[in-house]
Structure formats: structure tokens, C-alpha cells
Amino acid sequence: MQSHAKVVVVGGGCVGAAILFGLTENGCSDAVLIERSQLTAGSTWHAAGLLVTFVRSHVISQMTMETIRIYGEVERRLGTSCGLRKVGQLRVANTQKRWDEFQSYFGIAEAAGVPARLLTPE
Ligand SMILES: Cc1cc2nc3c(=O)[nH]c(=O)nc-3n(C[C@H](O)[C@H](O)[C@H](O)COP(=O)(O)OP(=O)(O)OC[C@H]3O[C@@H](n4cnc5c(N)ncnc54)[C@H](O)[C@@H]3O)c2cc1C
């Protein structure tokens, strides 16, 4: 194994792997990832894999949208599926508080370019 690198990424979970991917995509060829166990051995192994496209944080929403774009690009390059499925989501408000909260999401969804609608039982 090489003993020196310009960039050393510690941890091969989804964050470390994404950082390494981003580095190499942006022209950094002298980067190495060190994993103490095996790739995705940590929390990433347990994740349900949900990519929630809009939350209260606009920055997180944007990151998720970018992640979806990257997965699509990876699938295109590999010519095979990495399991990405764009399925949308349904959230149920069973209290007035939740209903108010969902209404507050609309500006965020709009800014993130995510189509969203409020439905009533009618
Ligand atoms: C049950 C569950 C369900 C989840 N579902 C979702 C979901 O649906 N959607 C979502 O977005 N998030 C979900 N999450 C959260 C998500 O899994 C984590 O936020 C994410 O995996 C964190 O990634 P990470 O790369 O930071 O950490 P990790 O995946 O934990 O990776 C850290 C890596 O670093 C390695 N490491 C640690 N110390 C060292 C060291 N000293 N030297 C070398 N390597 C080291 C570990 O072995 C590990 O592989 C879920 C989490 C859990 C537990």
C-alpha cells in the first residue's frame, strides 16, 4: 500500500466514499481511502437507503437532489442499476401541528424543485 497521498480519507462509509468520488471527479488523482473493516461496514450498512428530497434545511435538500443526480450518472456510466428508484413519498398528518408543519415545507419543496401537493381526505 502507498505510504503517502495528498488526501487521505478515513472511513469507507457513504460519506467517505462520496468524498473520494468527489475528489477524483474534480481532478484529484492522489487520494486514498482507508477503511478499518470493510466498505460500508458502519452505519451505511444499516441505512434504509431513503433519499428524502425536502426537509427543513434547504442545504440538505440540495445535497439530496445532487446525490440523486450522481446516482443516476453512476448508473449511466456503469450501464447497470445501482438500485436507485425514484418513488416519491406520502406523509400523513394526523394532527393539526403536523398539518401546519407540512404546509411550511412548501416553500422548501418549491425552492428544491420538488413537486409537492397537500391532499385532504376529500
Ligand atoms: C437503521 C438505520 C437506518 C438509516 N436509514 C437511513 C436512510 O434511509 N436514509 C439516510 O439518508 N440515512 C439513513 N441512516 C443514516 C445513515 O446510515 C448515516 O447517516 C450514514 O451511513 C453515515 O455515513 P458515514 O460514512 O458518515 O458513517 P459510516 O457508514 O458509519 O462509515 C464510517 C466508516 O468509518 C470506518 N472507520 C471508523 N473509524 C475508523 C478508523 N479509525 N480508521 C479507518 N476506518 C474507520 C468504519 O468502519 C465505517 O466503515 C440510517 C441509519 C441507520 C442506523
The ligand as an ORCA input file, in Angstrom:
! r2SCAN-3c Opt
* xyz 0 1
  C     -31.038      1.719     10.861
  C     -30.567      2.946     10.100
  C     -31.310      3.377      9.012
  C     -30.905      4.518      8.317
  N     -31.629      4.904      7.215
  C     -31.235      5.985      6.502
  C     -31.943      6.370      5.331
  O     -32.906      5.744      4.921
  N     -31.516      7.469      4.667
  C     -30.415      8.204      5.085
  O     -30.071      9.195      4.441
  N     -29.720      7.835      6.199
  C     -30.096      6.764      6.895
  N     -29.409      6.399      8.010
  C     -28.258      7.227      8.407
  C     -27.068      6.851      7.542
  O     -26.884      5.447      7.550
  C     -25.806      7.532      8.093
  O     -26.009      8.924      8.224
  C     -24.635      7.311      7.171
  O     -24.490      5.946      6.820
  C     -23.356      7.814      7.823
  O     -22.318      7.539      6.911
  P     -20.832      7.734      7.333
  O     -19.994      7.435      6.112
  O     -20.671      9.076      7.974
  O     -20.577      6.683      8.506
  P     -20.391      5.092      8.463
  O     -21.232      4.430      7.418
  O     -20.548      4.640      9.869
  O     -18.905      4.924      7.984
  C     -17.800      5.158      8.825
  C     -16.735      4.180      8.404
  O     -15.520      4.566      9.022
  C     -14.854      3.408      9.405
  N     -13.919      3.831     10.449
  C     -14.219      4.311     11.673
  N     -13.105      4.639     12.326
  C     -12.076      4.358     11.508
  C     -10.661      4.478     11.616
  N     -10.093      4.939     12.730
  N      -9.910      4.113     10.560
  C     -10.470      3.624      9.417
  N     -11.800      3.482      9.260
  C     -12.590      3.855     10.298
  C     -15.938      2.452      9.868
  O     -15.526      1.108      9.814
  C     -17.032      2.749      8.834
  O     -16.980      1.887      7.711
  C     -29.757      5.255      8.715
  C     -29.005      4.794      9.816
  C     -29.395      3.648     10.484
  C     -28.554      3.176     11.663
*
